[in-house]
Amino acid sequence: MTKPSELTLVMVDDNADEIFLTRRQVRQDGIVNNFVSERKPERLIEALGELSKAGIDKNKVLILLDINMPRANGFEALGVLRAHPQYKDIPVIMLSASDDEADMFEAFDLGANGYVVKPFKSDEFFAALSNIPSVKHQLVQ
């Protein structure tokens, strides 16, 4: 029996179908970590606070952040996160339908730890994760 990891994946995407498909994809790949979704990027800091109150260690969180959302885009949410003293070091992988190099460069300039184009293939996702040593060993496969 696989022992669940303490790592919590937090997906921020306004599209419920994308959240469902991503959750299903990571489960099919054998990742049995906690999976939490937030559909409003402007609530990211609040959602992280709620996780903290629920006993989730911020050092055991990985954020999957979409770029194209209506109220606040992923770049704005990433900027707010990186400016927040309590949550600035949480690793973020941008998940986006955009394969535009300008978007990729902007994401990394703002402090993203990885960038994966949706729909993603497992090897692309794991390659992005392999660049984040602090979370790689916490994923349960």
Protein Blocks (a to p, Z undefined) as FASTA:
>chain_A
ZZddfbdcddddfblklmmmmmmmmmmnopacdcdddfbfklmmmmmmmmmmnopafklc
ccdddfbdfklcfklmmmmmmmpmklmmpccddddfbfcfklmmmmmmnopabdcddddd
fklmmmmmmmmmklmmmpcZZ
